[in-house]
C-alpha cells in the first residue's frame, strides 16, 4: 500500500500550479453542468440531447477556463471583504 501512495505522490503537480488546476477542474464541472441545463431549457430533452450538450460543452469549457482565471483574483478579494477572518 505504501508503494501505491508513493506513486500517487510522485505524480502530483507542483503547488504553484494549484490555481490553474482549480480553474481547470471548476471549468470542466461547471461548464458541463451549465451546458446540460441550458441545452435542456432551450431545446428540451430528445434523442439529440447528449449530442447537443457536448456541442455546447466544446465551446463552453475553454471559455469557462479563461473566465475563471480572469475573475479569480476579483472573487478572492470579494470573499476576503465578505468573510470575517476571526476564528
Sine and cosine of phi, psi and omega as CSV:
sin_phi,cos_phi,sin_psi,cos_psi,sin_omega,cos_omega
0.00,0.00,-0.64,0.77,0.01,-1.00
-0.88,0.48,-0.61,0.80,0.03,-1.00
-0.88,0.48,-0.66,0.75,0.02,-1.00
-0.90,0.43,-0.69,0.72,0.02,-1.00
-0.87,0.49,-0.64,0.77,0.03,-1.00
-0.90,0.43,-0.64,0.77,0.00,-1.00
-0.91,0.42,-0.67,0.75,0.02,-1.00
-0.90,0.43,-0.69,0.72,0.00,-1.00
-0.89,0.45,-0.62,0.79,-0.01,-1.00
-0.93,0.38,-0.42,0.91,-0.03,-1.00
-1.00,0.02,-0.04,1.00,-0.03,-1.00
-0.95,0.30,0.50,-0.87,0.03,-1.00
-0.99,0.16,0.37,-0.93,0.05,-1.00
-0.90,0.45,0.48,-0.88,-0.09,-1.00
-0.87,0.50,-0.54,0.84,-0.04,-1.00
-0.91,0.42,-0.28,0.96,0.03,-1.00
-1.00,0.05,-0.04,1.00,-0.07,-1.00
-0.80,0.60,-0.70,0.71,0.01,-1.00
-0.88,0.47,-0.56,0.83,-0.01,-1.00
-0.97,0.25,-0.62,0.78,0.06,-1.00
-0.91,0.41,-0.67,0.74,0.07,-1.00
-0.86,0.52,-0.74,0.67,-0.01,-1.00
-0.88,0.47,-0.65,0.76,0.01,-1.00
-0.89,0.45,-0.77,0.64,0.00,-1.00
-0.89,0.46,-0.68,0.73,0.01,-1.00
-0.89,0.46,-0.67,0.74,0.01,-1.00
-0.91,0.42,-0.67,0.74,0.01,-1.00
-0.87,0.50,-0.76,0.65,-0.07,-1.00
-0.94,0.33,-0.80,0.61,-0.11,-0.99
-0.93,0.38,-0.64,0.77,0.00,-1.00
-0.92,0.38,-0.56,0.83,0.05,-1.00
-0.93,0.37,-0.72,0.69,0.02,-1.00
-0.88,0.47,-0.70,0.71,0.00,-1.00
-0.92,0.39,-0.59,0.81,0.06,-1.00
-0.89,0.46,-0.64,0.77,0.03,-1.00
-0.90,0.43,-0.73,0.69,-0.04,-1.00
-0.92,0.40,-0.73,0.68,-0.05,-1.00
-0.92,0.38,-0.64,0.76,0.04,-1.00
-0.89,0.46,-0.70,0.72,0.03,-1.00
-0.88,0.47,-0.68,0.74,-0.01,-1.00
-0.91,0.41,-0.70,0.72,-0.09,-1.00
-0.98,0.20,-0.64,0.76,-0.15,-0.99
-0.89,-0.46,-0.20,0.98,-0.05,-1.00
0.98,0.21,-0.03,-1.00,-0.02,-1.00
-0.98,-0.19,0.86,-0.50,0.07,-1.00
-0.57,-0.82,-0.20,-0.98,-0.06,-1.00
-0.92,0.39,-0.31,0.95,0.00,-1.00
-0.99,-0.15,0.14,0.99,-0.11,-0.99
-0.82,0.57,-0.81,0.59,-0.04,-1.00
-0.91,0.42,-0.58,0.81,0.06,-1.00
-0.90,0.43,-0.67,0.75,0.03,-1.00
-0.92,0.40,-0.64,0.77,0.04,-1.00
-0.87,0.49,-0.74,0.67,-0.04,-1.00
-0.91,0.41,-0.55,0.83,0.06,-1.00
-0.90,0.43,-0.70,0.71,0.05,-1.00
-0.91,0.41,-0.64,0.77,-0.04,-1.00
-0.89,0.46,-0.63,0.78,0.01,-1.00
-0.85,0.53,-0.54,0.84,0.03,-1.00
-1.00,0.07,-0.62,0.78,-0.13,-0.99
-0.96,0.29,-0.60,0.80,-0.12,-0.99
-0.90,0.44,-0.79,0.62,0.02,-1.00
-0.89,0.46,-0.62,0.79,0.03,-1.00
-0.90,0.44,-0.67,0.74,0.01,-1.00
-0.90,0.44,-0.65,0.76,0.01,-1.00
-0.87,0.50,-0.75,0.66,0.01,-1.00
-0.90,0.43,-0.69,0.72,0.00,-1.00
-0.88,0.47,-0.66,0.75,0.02,-1.00
-0.90,0.44,-0.67,0.74,0.04,-1.00
-0.89,0.46,-0.62,0.79,-0.05,-1.00
-0.96,0.29,-0.70,0.71,-0.11,-0.99
-1.00,0.03,-0.17,0.98,-0.04,-1.00
-0.81,0.58,-0.74,0.68,0.01,-1.00
-0.88,0.47,-0.63,0.77,0.03,-1.00
-0.90,0.44,-0.72,0.70,-0.01,-1.00
-0.90,0.43,-0.66,0.75,0.04,-1.00
-0.87,0.49,-0.65,0.76,0.03,-1.00
-0.91,0.41,-0.67,0.74,0.03,-1.00
-0.90,0.44,-0.64,0.77,0.04,-1.00
-0.90,0.44,-0.70,0.72,0.01,-1.00
-0.88,0.48,-0.58,0.81,0.03,-1.00
-0.97,0.25,-0.42,0.91,-0.11,-0.99
-1.00,-0.07,-0.41,0.91,-0.13,-0.99
-0.92,-0.38,0.72,-0.69,0.02,-1.00
-0.92,0.38,0.62,-0.78,0.04,-1.00
-1.00,0.01,-0.01,1.00,0.05,-1.00
-0.93,0.36,0.62,-0.78,0.02,-1.00
-1.00,-0.09,0.00,0.00,0.00,0.00
